[in-house]
Amino acid sequence: MNVQEILPQDFSPSSRVWIYQSNRPFGEREALEINEQLHQFAEQWLSHGDPVKGWGKLLFNQVIVLMADESSTGVSGCSTDSSVRIIKSIEKQYQVNLFDRLLLGFFVKDKVQLLPLAQLNYAVEKGFIDENTLYLNNTILTKKEMEEKWLIPVKDSWLASKILVNK
């Protein structure tokens, strides 16, 4: 999967990225509504009164990505807070959890599958995931990292040291 095709082409590689993974996929209507809310937010995103070059999109019906190109306007604490507010609003509106960092995302059979961190070794032992399964590395911070290190095989992620690999 080529992440570069999904992301805005006119944003700097150093653009800041925030990823929020939902604990469930959104339905078609929900996805349309969320994408509209993210678009409106990005269009009105301000930092100390100056417009932020922003972008937001729901990917795979389950992962919200916000991006700010800071090459002209930097993102301040207040503007970051406003982005968290829109995410919390979506969370409340659709009764989902977008802040659970112990719920890991994997790309299996063309869709996101979630797994609690505590069940990682069980999933490996039972063959649900392996070292080549694509992991959603939601710890990335920039557009460049998202393009290169977001969807990566488990063996190339921080999870590699946590799992008992079947040989």
C-alpha positions as CSV (number, residue, x, y, z in Angstrom):
1,M,0.0,0.0,0.0
2,N,1.4,3.4,-1.0
3,V,0.6,5.9,1.8
4,Q,2.0,8.7,-0.4
5,E,-1.1,8.5,-2.7
6,I,-3.4,9.2,0.3
7,L,-1.6,12.2,1.7
8,P,-1.7,15.8,0.4
9,Q,1.1,16.3,-2.1
10,D,1.6,20.0,-1.5
11,F,2.5,19.6,2.2
12,S,6.1,19.7,3.4
13,P,7.7,16.4,4.5
14,S,8.2,18.0,7.9
15,S,4.5,18.6,8.3
16,R,3.3,17.5,11.8
17,V,0.9,14.5,12.0
18,W,-1.5,13.3,14.6
19,I,-3.1,9.9,14.3
20,Y,-6.2,8.8,16.2
21,Q,-7.3,5.2,15.8
22,S,-10.9,4.3,16.6
23,N,-11.8,1.3,18.6
24,R,-14.3,0.4,15.8
25,P,-14.8,1.1,12.1
26,F,-17.1,3.8,11.1
27,G,-20.1,3.2,8.9
28,E,-20.4,4.8,5.5
29,R,-22.6,7.7,6.7
30,E,-20.4,8.2,9.7
31,A,-17.3,8.3,7.5
32,L,-18.9,10.9,5.2
33,E,-19.9,13.1,8.2
34,I,-16.4,12.7,9.9
35,N,-14.6,13.6,6.7
36,E,-16.8,16.7,6.3
37,Q,-16.1,17.7,10.0
38,L,-12.3,17.2,9.4
39,H,-12.4,19.2,6.2
40,Q,-14.3,22.1,7.9
41,F,-11.9,22.0,10.8
42,A,-8.8,22.1,8.6
43,E,-10.2,25.0,6.6
44,Q,-10.8,27.1,9.8
45,W,-7.7,25.9,11.8
46,L,-5.9,28.9,13.3
47,S,-2.8,29.5,15.2
48,H,-2.8,32.9,17.0
49,G,-5.2,34.2,14.4
50,D,-3.2,33.0,11.4
51,P,-4.5,30.3,9.2
52,V,-2.8,26.9,9.6
53,K,-2.3,24.9,6.4
54,G,-4.2,21.9,7.6
55,W,-5.5,18.6,6.4
56,G,-7.7,15.9,8.0
57,K,-9.1,12.7,6.7
58,L,-10.5,9.4,7.9
59,L,-8.5,6.5,6.5
60,F,-9.6,2.9,6.3
61,N,-12.9,3.9,7.9
62,Q,-11.1,3.8,11.3
63,V,-8.1,6.0,11.5
64,I,-8.3,9.8,11.7
65,V,-5.2,11.7,10.5
66,L,-4.6,15.4,11.1
67,M,-1.7,17.2,9.4
68,A,-0.4,20.7,9.7
69,D,2.2,22.1,7.3
70,E,4.1,24.5,9.5
71,S,6.3,26.0,6.8
72,S,4.3,29.2,6.9
73,T,2.4,29.1,10.2
74,G,3.5,27.1,13.2
75,V,1.0,25.2,15.3
76,S,0.8,26.6,18.8
77,G,-0.5,24.9,22.0
78,C,-3.9,26.6,21.5
79,S,-4.2,25.4,18.0
80,T,-3.2,21.9,19.0
81,D,-5.8,22.0,21.7
82,S,-8.4,22.9,19.1
83,S,-7.5,19.8,17.1
84,V,-7.9,17.7,20.2
85,R,-11.3,19.3,20.8
86,I,-12.5,18.2,17.3
87,I,-11.3,14.7,18.0
88,K,-13.0,14.6,21.4
89,S,-16.2,15.9,19.8
90,I,-16.1,13.1,17.2
91,E,-15.4,10.6,19.9
92,K,-18.5,11.7,21.9
93,Q,-20.7,12.1,18.8
94,Y,-20.0,8.5,17.6
95,Q,-19.4,6.9,21.0
96,V,-15.9,5.6,20.1
97,N,-12.5,5.7,21.8
98,L,-9.9,7.5,19.8
99,F,-7.2,7.8,22.6
100,D,-6.6,4.1,23.5
101,R,-2.8,3.7,22.9
102,L,-2.9,0.1,24.1
103,L,-5.1,-1.0,21.2
104,L,-2.8,-1.9,18.4
105,G,-3.8,-1.7,14.7
106,F,-2.8,-4.2,12.1
107,F,-3.7,-4.2,8.4
108,V,-5.0,-7.7,7.7
109,K,-7.0,-8.7,4.6
110,D,-7.3,-5.1,3.4
111,K,-8.7,-3.7,6.6
112,V,-7.7,-2.6,10.0
113,Q,-7.8,-5.2,12.7
114,L,-7.4,-4.2,16.4
115,L,-5.6,-6.1,19.1
116,P,-5.1,-5.2,22.7
117,L,-1.3,-5.1,23.5
118,A,-1.9,-7.7,26.2
119,Q,-3.0,-10.2,23.6
120,L,-0.1,-9.7,21.2
121,N,1.8,-12.9,22.0
122,Y,-1.4,-14.9,21.9
123,A,-2.2,-13.5,18.4
124,V,1.3,-14.4,17.2
125,E,1.2,-17.9,18.7
126,K,-2.2,-18.6,17.0
127,G,-1.0,-17.2,13.7
128,F,-3.4,-14.3,13.5
129,I,-0.4,-12.0,12.9
130,D,3.2,-12.7,12.1
131,E,6.4,-10.7,11.6
132,N,5.3,-9.6,8.1
133,T,1.8,-8.4,9.1
134,L,1.5,-4.6,8.6
135,Y,1.4,-2.7,11.8
136,L,-0.1,0.9,12.1
137,N,2.8,2.7,13.7
138,N,0.7,5.5,15.1
139,T,3.7,7.0,17.0
140,I,5.0,8.8,13.9
141,L,5.2,12.6,14.0
142,T,5.7,13.9,10.5
143,K,4.4,13.4,6.9
144,K,7.8,12.0,5.9
145,E,7.6,9.4,8.7
146,M,4.0,8.6,7.8
147,E,5.1,7.9,4.2
148,E,8.0,5.7,5.3
149,K,7.2,4.3,8.7
150,W,3.5,4.2,9.3
151,L,2.4,1.0,7.7
152,I,5.4,-1.3,8.5
153,P,5.9,-5.0,9.0
154,V,5.8,-6.0,12.7
155,K,9.4,-7.1,12.5
156,D,10.4,-3.5,11.7
157,S,8.5,-2.0,14.5
158,W,8.9,-1.6,18.3
159,L,6.7,-4.6,18.7
160,A,9.5,-6.9,17.3
161,S,11.1,-6.9,20.8
162,K,7.8,-7.7,22.5
163,I,6.7,-10.8,20.6
164,L,7.7,-14.4,20.8
165,V,8.3,-15.1,17.1
166,N,7.4,-18.6,15.9
167,K,10.3,-20.1,14.0
